[in-house]
Amino acid sequence: MRIAISPDENPGDPGAVHSGIVERDVNIAVATALEASLKRCGQDAWFDPSLTYEERVAKANSDGTQLLVACAHNASGSPAAEGALFLFCKGDDNGAAAKAFGHQSLLAQKCGDSLLSGGLVAHWSEYVEDVYECCAFNGDTLYCEFGYETNPDDAARIKQPDYPPRAAELLCGGIAPAMGFGYAPPVHPSAPDPEWKQNLQPLPAPISGVLAAPVDVINTLTNEKVAELAQGTALAVVYSTRVRGVEFYMTQFAVDHATGFAIAKAAVTFEELGRNPDPAAGDGSGSSTSPGKPPATQPPVEQPTGLAGFEQDAANWLLGFADRELIQLIEFAIAELKKRAA
């Protein structure tokens, strides 16, 4: 996903200056950290602080950018004003169209909750205003005023040395579920490998199949459910691991991007394993999540016995399996491995 990042103020404009805080400096620090966070999560993020907001919107509208994220900070005549604000284009209907557009309301909700749960703000709210980046960009806009320089508590947090990366990570942690991609948390260089990585083992051969029942995708780092894969979803696995005594399967994408997302081995059964999907199924785009069954007249693939037969099944599936994007976006498992290898 292509994502533009804005530091709100134009070059040469310091923005709000209160309590020893220069808004543009903080905005740029947060925006720079956010670009790195989004790229770590596999997104095509870009940030150019030399552009004016008009130039940035024009570029974003012309280059396929789907989301524009503005990083800003606030000021008020009252020191009691505090917390995060998410801005929506006011327009002619007091923001109703903007809030109903695309993912904008969901982005505010997910990001606001992330900032709140992470302790960066005491509360968050929404506000409607005819801000250029909210009104002129053709895609989704997430315009976040992180806090008030004029509030003692907010200002104290903004002045902390770790504030820019902390604010960026919390915002990224809200953007990811709202826009449908996995959040990969940062790993400190001196930190030991997470348990999933320590116990990671490649499978004898890639395995693929069609889910016979829904299964949960688990973030093994937090032990939380992050998604559910529907019955009929076509999947493939290449690694196994063990976390907190539970056996899991992982995708190549999850390993390459260190998401820690996996599916418990015991939770999954497959149907039609070893049979090629109908190449005429779906819409022809290669993105169908439920490949069609082969015609009734097609003879079944003759299967050798033992592990060799299992590997041939996997190879046959992979030859006919075109949905590579789905493989990269989800976690899955297969319960047939031990049965066929026995």
FENGICOR-V100489 format. One record per residue. N is the residue number from 0. RES is the residue in one small letter. OMEGA is omega in whole degrees, -180 to 180 (none if undefined). BURIAL is I if it has 24 or more other ideal C-beta (glycine too) atoms within 12 Angstrom, else O. D_FIRST is the distance of its C-alpha to the first C-alpha in Angstrom with 2 decimals. Layout:
n=(N;N)
res=(RES;RES)
omega=(OMEGA;OMEGA)
burial=(BURIAL;BURIAL)
d_first=(D_FIRST;D_FIRST)
This chain:
n=(0;1;2;3;4;5;6;7;8;9;10;11;12;13;14;15;16;17;18;19;20;21;22;23;24;25;26;27;28;29;30;31;32;33;34;35;36;37;38;39;40;41;42;43;44;45;46;47;48;49;50;51;52;53;54;55;56;57;58;59;60;61;62;63;64;65;66;67;68;69;70;71;72;73;74;75;76;77;78;79;80;81;82;83;84;85;86;87;88;89;90;91;92;93;94;95;96;97;98;99;100;101;102;103;104;105;106;107;108;109;110;111;112;113;114;115;116;117;118;119;120;121;122;123;124;125;126;127;128;129;130;131;132;133;134;135;136;137;138;139;140;141;142;143;144;145;146;147;148;149;150;151;152;153;154;155;156;157;158;159;160;161;162;163;164;165;166;167;168;169;170;171;172;173;174;175;176;177;178;179;180;181;182;183;184;185;186;187;188;189;190;191;192;193;194;195;196;197;198;199;200;201;202;203;204;205;206;207;208;209;210;211;212;213;214;215;216;217;218;219;220;221;222;223;224;225;226;227;228;229;230;231;232;233;234;235;236;237;238;239;240;241;242;243;244;245;246;247;248;249;250;251;252;253;254;255;256;257;258;259;260;261;262;263;264;265;266;267;268;269;270;271;272;273;274;275;276;277;278;279;280;281;282;283;284;285;286;287;288;289;290;291;292;293;294;295;296;297;298;299;300;301;302;303;304;305;306;307;308;309;310;311;312;313;314;315;316;317;318;319;320;321;322;323;324;325;326;327;328;329;330;331;332;333;334;335;336;337;338;339;340;341)
res=(m;r;i;a;i;s;p;d;e;n;p;g;d;p;g;a;v;h;s;g;i;v;e;r;d;v;n;i;a;v;a;t;a;l;e;a;s;l;k;r;c;g;q;d;a;w;f;d;p;s;l;t;y;e;e;r;v;a;k;a;n;s;d;g;t;q;l;l;v;a;c;a;h;n;a;s;g;s;p;a;a;e;g;a;l;f;l;f;c;k;g;d;d;n;g;a;a;a;k;a;f;g;h;q;s;l;l;a;q;k;c;g;d;s;l;l;s;g;g;l;v;a;h;w;s;e;y;v;e;d;v;y;e;c;c;a;f;n;g;d;t;l;y;c;e;f;g;y;e;t;n;p;d;d;a;a;r;i;k;q;p;d;y;p;p;r;a;a;e;l;l;c;g;g;i;a;p;a;m;g;f;g;y;a;p;p;v;h;p;s;a;p;d;p;e;w;k;q;n;l;q;p;l;p;a;p;i;s;g;v;l;a;a;p;v;d;v;i;n;t;l;t;n;e;k;v;a;e;l;a;q;g;t;a;l;a;v;v;y;s;t;r;v;r;g;v;e;f;y;m;t;q;f;a;v;d;h;a;t;g;f;a;i;a;k;a;a;v;t;f;e;e;l;g;r;n;p;d;p;a;a;g;d;g;s;g;s;s;t;s;p;g;k;p;p;a;t;q;p;p;v;e;q;p;t;g;l;a;g;f;e;q;d;a;a;n;w;l;l;g;f;a;d;r;e;l;i;q;l;i;e;f;a;i;a;e;l;k;k;r;a;a)
omega=(179;-174;175;179;-177;173;176;-174;177;176;-180;179;-177;-177;179;179;-179;174;-179;-178;174;-171;-176;179;180;179;-180;179;179;-179;178;178;180;177;179;-179;-179;177;177;178;175;-177;-180;-177;176;-178;179;-177;180;-178;168;-179;176;179;-179;179;179;178;-179;180;-175;-172;177;177;-178;-178;174;-179;178;179;-175;175;-167;174;-178;175;179;178;179;-180;-179;179;-177;175;173;-173;175;178;-177;180;-179;-174;178;173;-176;-179;-180;-179;179;-174;171;-177;-167;179;179;177;179;-179;-177;-179;177;179;179;177;-179;-178;178;177;-179;180;178;175;177;180;179;-179;179;-178;-180;176;-172;-176;176;-172;-172;179;-175;-179;178;174;171;-178;-173;167;-170;-177;-176;175;-176;177;-176;-178;179;-178;179;178;-178;-178;-179;-177;-177;-175;-177;179;179;178;-179;-178;180;178;178;179;175;-180;-175;-179;179;-177;171;173;-177;176;177;-177;179;178;179;-178;-177;-178;176;177;176;-174;-179;-178;178;-176;-175;178;175;175;178;177;175;-178;178;-180;179;-176;177;-180;179;176;-180;170;-175;169;-175;178;-177;-177;180;174;-180;180;174;177;-174;172;-179;178;177;-171;173;180;-179;-178;169;177;179;180;-179;177;-179;178;-178;167;-178;177;175;-180;-179;180;-178;-177;175;179;-176;-179;-176;177;179;-178;-174;-174;-168;166;-178;172;175;180;177;178;-178;175;178;-178;179;-178;177;-174;179;-178;-176;-177;179;179;-180;-179;-179;178;177;177;-177;-177;-179;-179;178;178;178;-171;171;-178;174;-176;179;177;179;180;178;176;-179;180;179;180;-176;179;-177;-173;-173;-171;-176;-180;-180;179;-176;-172;-172;180;-176;-179;178;-179;-174;-171;-176;-180;-177;180;-177;none)
burial=(I;I;I;I;I;I;I;I;I;O;O;O;O;O;I;I;O;I;I;O;I;O;I;I;I;I;I;I;I;I;I;I;I;I;I;I;I;I;I;I;I;I;I;O;I;I;I;O;I;O;I;O;I;O;O;I;I;O;I;I;O;O;O;O;I;I;I;I;I;I;I;I;I;I;I;O;O;O;O;O;I;I;I;I;I;I;I;I;I;O;O;O;O;O;I;O;O;I;I;O;I;I;I;I;I;I;I;I;I;I;I;I;I;I;I;I;O;I;O;I;I;O;O;I;O;I;I;I;I;O;I;I;I;I;I;I;I;I;I;I;I;I;I;I;I;I;I;I;I;I;I;O;I;I;I;O;I;I;O;O;O;O;I;I;I;I;I;I;I;I;I;I;I;I;I;I;I;I;I;I;I;I;I;I;I;O;O;O;O;O;O;O;O;I;O;I;I;O;O;I;O;O;I;O;I;I;I;I;I;I;I;I;O;O;I;I;I;I;I;I;I;O;O;O;O;I;I;O;I;O;O;I;I;I;I;I;I;I;I;I;I;O;I;O;O;O;I;I;I;I;I;I;I;I;I;O;I;I;I;I;I;I;I;I;I;O;I;I;I;I;I;I;I;I;I;I;I;I;O;O;I;O;O;O;O;O;O;I;I;I;I;I;O;O;O;O;O;O;O;O;O;O;O;O;O;O;O;O;O;I;I;I;I;I;O;I;I;I;O;I;I;I;I;O;O;I;I;I;I;I;I;I;I;I;I;I;I;O;O;I;O;O)
d_first=(0.00;3.80;6.28;9.99;12.76;16.30;19.66;21.22;24.42;25.02;26.47;30.09;29.80;30.33;29.47;31.41;33.89;35.72;37.07;36.43;32.69;31.10;27.98;26.10;26.79;25.40;22.34;21.54;22.22;19.90;17.06;17.63;17.63;14.44;12.60;14.23;13.48;9.69;10.01;12.54;10.32;8.33;5.31;5.61;7.77;10.82;14.18;17.34;20.29;22.52;21.06;22.61;20.62;21.65;20.40;17.02;16.59;17.91;15.52;12.43;14.07;14.68;11.77;9.02;7.61;6.78;8.11;11.10;12.80;16.48;18.60;22.23;25.63;28.53;32.31;35.11;38.84;39.29;38.67;38.24;34.84;32.18;28.89;25.32;24.58;21.50;22.03;21.58;22.73;26.37;26.97;30.06;29.61;29.30;25.58;25.83;23.45;20.83;21.11;20.88;17.81;14.51;13.56;15.51;18.54;16.84;14.83;18.26;19.97;17.82;17.59;21.25;22.39;20.67;22.41;25.58;25.72;24.99;27.98;26.35;27.67;30.59;28.94;26.25;26.52;25.08;26.39;26.28;26.66;26.01;23.73;22.36;18.69;18.87;20.76;19.70;15.89;15.03;11.97;11.93;13.73;14.58;17.79;19.52;23.11;23.54;27.33;30.57;32.22;35.46;35.47;37.23;35.11;31.73;33.04;34.25;30.84;29.12;31.78;31.13;30.01;27.18;25.87;22.85;21.21;22.41;20.95;17.55;17.52;18.71;16.13;13.28;15.30;15.16;11.54;10.64;13.09;12.52;8.89;9.83;8.81;11.76;13.22;15.05;17.99;19.49;22.57;25.53;26.94;30.34;29.28;30.35;27.94;26.99;29.20;26.72;26.42;30.18;30.97;28.33;30.00;28.83;30.12;32.82;30.49;27.09;27.76;26.17;27.27;26.73;26.98;30.33;29.44;26.56;25.69;24.05;21.31;22.71;21.42;24.39;24.16;24.93;26.41;24.36;22.94;19.16;18.88;21.29;21.19;23.20;26.30;25.78;22.40;22.52;21.87;22.83;23.79;24.81;25.92;28.20;28.84;31.04;30.31;33.09;35.18;32.72;31.65;27.98;25.88;22.48;19.85;19.10;15.48;17.03;19.54;17.48;15.14;18.19;16.90;20.42;19.43;22.22;24.55;28.29;30.30;32.91;30.55;29.65;31.65;30.67;32.20;32.80;32.19;33.35;33.11;30.82;28.53;29.60;27.64;28.27;26.59;23.41;22.08;22.03;18.26;18.43;16.25;19.34;19.69;23.45;25.04;28.41;31.69;33.74;36.64;39.76;41.66;39.45;41.37;39.74;38.81;41.77;40.83;42.66;43.58;42.36;39.30;39.51;39.14;36.14;34.46;35.34;33.80;30.51;30.71;31.49;28.51;26.10;27.61;26.78;23.43;20.51;17.68;16.01;12.53;14.59;16.52;13.64;12.47;16.00;19.32;22.56;26.21;29.30;32.86;34.53;34.46;37.72;39.43;38.84;39.53;42.75)
